[in-house]
């Protein structure tokens, strides 16, 4: 398996802390030298280990922010979805 390369470019916020001392954080992270994306995941205290998380582009993060605030998300122009197929 190839080595995963990451660099936390901007620490934005600690969202919570577990009893083990790990923190759930919102950061901007560059993965494998790609441009940084918003990233939400748990980190060990020294940031050498991480849990599973989610990365969001700037546009996806803006839509998340809008939804949390009760606003309508912006259409990102992805593939059209047949809403009758959504369970």
N, C-alpha and C positions, 0 to 999 in steps of 0.2 A: 504494500500500500504506500502511495506517495505521501510525503510529509506535508502536513497542513501548515501553511504559513499564514500568520495573521499579525496585524498590528492595530492596537487601539489608537485611533487617530484623535478621537475626542471623547472624553468621558462626560456624559450629559447628566445622568442621575442614577442613584441607587433607589430601586423600587421596593426592595424588601430584603430581609436577611433571615437565613435559616438558623436553626439551633446549632448546626455544624459550623457556622461562621461564613458560609458561602453567601454571596450577595447576588440578587437578581438586579441586573443593570441595563440601562439604556445607554448605548455607546454608538459612535460611528467607527466601524471596523473595516479595515482593508483586508480582504481575504485573497491570498495568493497573488499579491501585488496588483489586484484590480482596484478601481476607484472605491472609496469607502461607501458603505451602506449603513443605514440604521440597523441596529442589532439589539435584540432583547434575549438575554440568556443568563443562567447562573454562572458565576465565576468563583473559583477558590480564592482565599484571601490574598495569595500572591499572584493571581492571574495566570498561573501556569497550567491550570486545568479548567475545563469548562463543561457545562451540561448542554443538552440539546437546546436549540433556540430557533429564532426566526429572524431572517434578514429582510429588510424592506427597502425598496428604492425610495428616492425622495418623493416621487409621486404617490407611491403606496403609503408612505408615512403620512403625507398630507391628507390622504383619504381617511386613514385611521384617525387622525386628529379631528377631522371634520365629523366623522361618525360619533366619536366620543362626545363631541360638543353638541350633538343633535342636529348637525347640518347634513345636507345631501352630499354624498361623495361625487367627485368629478369622474366622468367617463374617461377611462384611460385608452379607449380605442382598441381593446383586445378583440379576440375572436367573438363573433356574435354567439350568444347562448340561447338555445331554444328553451324558454322558461317552462314549457310543458314537460320537459325532461328532468327538471329539478325536483328532487324528492322532498 
